[in-house]
Amino acid sequence: MRCSYCLFDLDGTLTQSEFGVGRSVRQALAHFGVTDVSDEELKKYIGPPLSHSFRYFAGFDERTTQEAIEIYRAVYNTEGYKEAPVYPGIFNALTKLREAGKRLAVVTSKPENIARSVLDHMKLTPHFDELFGPDESEADVGKEELILRALAHYRIEDDREQAVMIGDRKYDILGAKKAGVASIGVVYGYGSREELMQAGADHLAATPEELTEVILG
């Protein structure tokens, strides 16, 4: 691929975040009497902004959604963020990309401050030179906007072929298309192959090893 800048999603792409996210979402839902939620249903909350998830997956109104987000963050920001092991093969993949001269950044819908805590706790920080995420006060910031922030930071708005967005959900792929950059869907995360293909991923990678082959091949 002709790219110098690799933009990585966090949850489901670098880390297996289902454990901490699932526990935090479950506690937020339980506060409102929603207790019959399976582990598979909880995985839907990984990827989109929390405001979107609580509104569309739980059916909450705006006020309840904001309350649910506060409860979620009270749990996640304290302990939940620590429950996100790095996918096997990711550290090796990141090392290879950096050795090949690629610039690596994280582009995530998770609030930037807590995303930084995840990266620090999981020893991922040294592999990335930038992190782009919304402020906690920003609601419904989509991947397109975050990718555009990354392009502006690197001053490559006029040469978008230099960047590729890497993620596991349709939100990553659709955001990349809207921002005018290429995309790689990682099948090992929380989105299915069908979801990524329907969103229009330019490439698919079944493993972190295959991801490096797509980028460097």
Secondary structure, 3 states (H helix, E strand, C coil): CCCCEEEECCECCCECCHHHHHHHHHHHHHHCCCCCCCHHHHHHHCCCCHHHHHHHCCCCCHHHHHHHHHHHHHHHCCCHHHCCCECCCHHHHHHHHHHCCCEEEEECCCCHHHHHHHHHHCCCHHHCCEEECCCCCCCCCCHHHHHHHHHHHHCCCCCHHHEEEEECCHHHHHHHHHHCCEEEEECCCCCCHHHHHHHCCCEEECCHHHHHHHHHC
